[in-house]
Amino acid sequence: MSHICVFEDSQYSQLAPLVHARATFELRCGFFTFIERINRQYPNTPITLFCRDYLAGVMQERYAYRVNDLGASGEVCLFLNGRAILPIPISIEGEEEAGVQDGVVVYVRLKGENIKKVFCDTFLSKDAVVQLKSIVRTVNVKMPMISQFWDIVNRNKSQIQEDFKQFAKDTSSENRFEGVFLMNKENIFVGNNSRIKPCCVLDAENGPIYIGDHVTVSPNTTIEGPVFIGDYSIIQPNSRLRGGTNIGAVCKIGGEVVNTIFHDYSNKQHDGFIGDSCIGSWVNLGANTVNSNLLNTYGSVKVEVGGELVNTQQMFLGMAMGDHTKTAINTTIMTGSIFGFATNIIMFPFPPKYVPSFTWCSNNGMKIYRLDKVLHVAKTVMKRRNKEMTAAEERLFVKIFQLTEQERNFF
């Protein structure tokens, strides 16, 4: 029987802080996370996940997949890099081979006894290509790969369009919403039990608009495609969602948003501009929080990655914000900022461009955000959405606190 294994590789750390509490294949780009897209591309095919050991507990709770254990994997197994976006599925059948791009393993097709020679550590090793060459031949391939958070931001608009073509259900030109104006109706899809209230404009002339199930779009909202809005999300009155807005499930979004990904359960309910950014889950942006996505010099944006300043070669780039981070009202965020996991930003006027995980950042400086306080807030926030933090999720918080200790060594 054929089998799929989706794996993380050694470059996962370049996507911090977005991957502190999730695997690389759980990042959102377009309609789906990477693993959701793979699941749709390979229907009815058994899937195994290979990830960092400390994520295994929460992975087993999130998915009905085998984690870090191939078990009886069958006669053929196709290993897929969780950072790759597959325009079309790679065939499971075929000769044994490893597809390599710029020294990175994109996929490996193995059969029989060779499957047993591959372990999770194989892909997390920087020598993965060398190890696999001893098993099978390698071929050069070309595939969209996500290496930094700005790769997700750059890919987002086009991926929404591609996913709409491949996965959107048949759309109807009938406008069933009173007082709502639809432009280019055939490029607009609205799911079951969703409400578009009067005085809204849905403009799909420059790209499709996909609105999931049980979504509420409040009055006087303008949506300009390409845009994706996930199930059970709420768009507040007078919102302006511009091209590339990508909202996960159970979010509350207001104000002006352009080319920004919100993962599930995050809030930006009030006025304020957010652009060209990638936001984690369980984030709350206070009223009038804004970010810059363009330098006054129109130059290339630089960001701090792993303690080093990196030139992104991007003119438009906002921020990356880890899960469970919060900002106070009127927070003004500089171009190319990175905020870690579970930070609290209550600083006026400008917080630093880089704020470590588990940091309380105020006008009095930065200090460690105590783990017990963070857990209390996170549990309270989750309970408001009828979610209970599991023991595995709590252990993950503790592990992330330990793993990010070096980020806070200057306190």
C-alpha positions, 0 to 999 in steps of 0.5 A: 500500500502507498504511504505519504510522510510529511517531514520537517527539515533542519531549516525549520528554525529560520521560520521562528517564532512562527514555528515555536508551537507548530511544525513547518507544515502547519503554516498557512499560505493560501487557503490551507496550511501545508499539511491541509493542502497535502491531505487534499492532494492525496485523498484516501492516502495514509499520512505520517508526520515527522517533526521535532520530538517536543512537538509530537505530543500536540501533533498527536492531539491535532491529527489522526495521523501517525507521528514520528513512527512509520510503522507498517508503511507499505510497499511505497512511501513518498516523503515530502518536505513540509516547507514545499508547496506542491503546485501539482502532486508528486507521483507516489509511484515511480522509481526510487529517487530523492528530489533535491533543490539547492542542497535541500531535500524536497521529496524522497520516493522509497520502496520496501526495505529502503523505507526502514533506513529513514528516520525523523533525524535523517531529515532534521540533519543538515547532512540529509542529502548526503545520507540519502545519496547512499540509498537512492539516486538524486535528481534536481527539481524546482519547487516553491519552498518557504524558507523565511516568513517573507517567503510566505508573505510573497507567495500568499496572494498568488497561492490564494488564486491558485487554491481558488482554481483548484479547490473552490466549489462551483460558485453562483452568480446569484446575489442572495444578500440584500444590499450587498454589491458583488463585482465579478460574481463568478470569482466569489464564493460564500460558504454555508450559513455565512452572512454578508450584511448590507452596504458591503462591497465584494470586489473580485475584479483583481482576484477571487474572494473565498468566504468559508462557512459560518462567517459574518461580514458586518456592514460597510465592509469592503473586500478586494480580492484575492482574499480568503476568510476561514470558517467561523470568523467575524469581520467587523463593521467598516473593515477594508480587506485588501488583496492578499488578506488571509484569515484563518478560522475563528478570527475577529478582524477589523480595520485595514488589512493588506496581504497579511496571514492570520492563523486561527483564533487571532484577533484584530478587532479595531481600526488600524493598518496591518500589512505584508505580515504573518501573524500566529494563533491566539494573537490579540492586536489592541485598538489602533495597532498599526505596522509599517510595511514600507520604508520612507527610503523605499529601500530593502527591508532588513530583519533580525534573524538568529541575532544577525541582520538580514537583508530581505530584498523586499520593498514591502514587508511588515512583521512576523508575530508568534503565537499568544502575543498581545499588543496594547492600544496605539502600538506602532510597529516598525518595518521588518519587526519580529515579535516572539512567542507569548510577548506582551507589547505595551510600549509607546511609541515604538517597540524594538524591531526584535522582541524575544519570546516570553518578554514583557515590553514596556516603556520601563524596558524589557523583562521576562514574562513569567511562565506562570503568568503567561500560562494563566493568560493563555488558558483564560483566552482559550476558555473564552473560545470554549477551548481548554489547554491540554496537558500536552499544550502546557508541556509545550509552553514550558519547553518553548520557554526553555528553548528560547532562554538564550533569546532573553540572555541580556535581561 
